[in-house]
Amino acid sequence: MPPSDPRQYFPPPGEPGRFPFSSAVLAGNTLYLSGHIGVDLAANKVPEDVKDEIRLMMDGFQQTILNSGFSMNELVYVQIFCSDVALFSTFNGVYRTYFSEPFPARAFLGSGPLLFGAHFEIQGIAVHK
């Protein structure tokens, strides 16, 4: 990265250098958030209870947003990957507790298997108001 690069990079949680990506990148007033899953990094596994997995994922996602100087209400777009779309209602029940209206635009996509056996992965874009 050149020294004149105006972007800011926010590392993923855990050990430095463990993952070859940034949790978020700030370019101008726009924050691009990498995929987050609900995995316990110490154990390298997702919780047994799917609602606990969703909360762990959303807590990590929210923490990345806050650590980047943004808030959840600055999200403009969220994309969810789900390995079992039958969990759509369960997901929405937990997801909505992290937002107030107006909600960001969102895509909920069925996917194949996700890392660590996760059921969900979330990524997003936020813009400073």
PyMOL commands that set and color helices and strands:
alter all, ss='L'
color gray80, all
select helices_A, chain A and resi 50-67+72-74+85-98+115-117
alter helices_A, ss='H'
color red, helices_A
select strands_A, chain A and resi 8-10+24-27+30-36+75-82+105-110+120-127
alter strands_A, ss='S'
color yellow, strands_A
deselect
rebuild
show_as cartoon
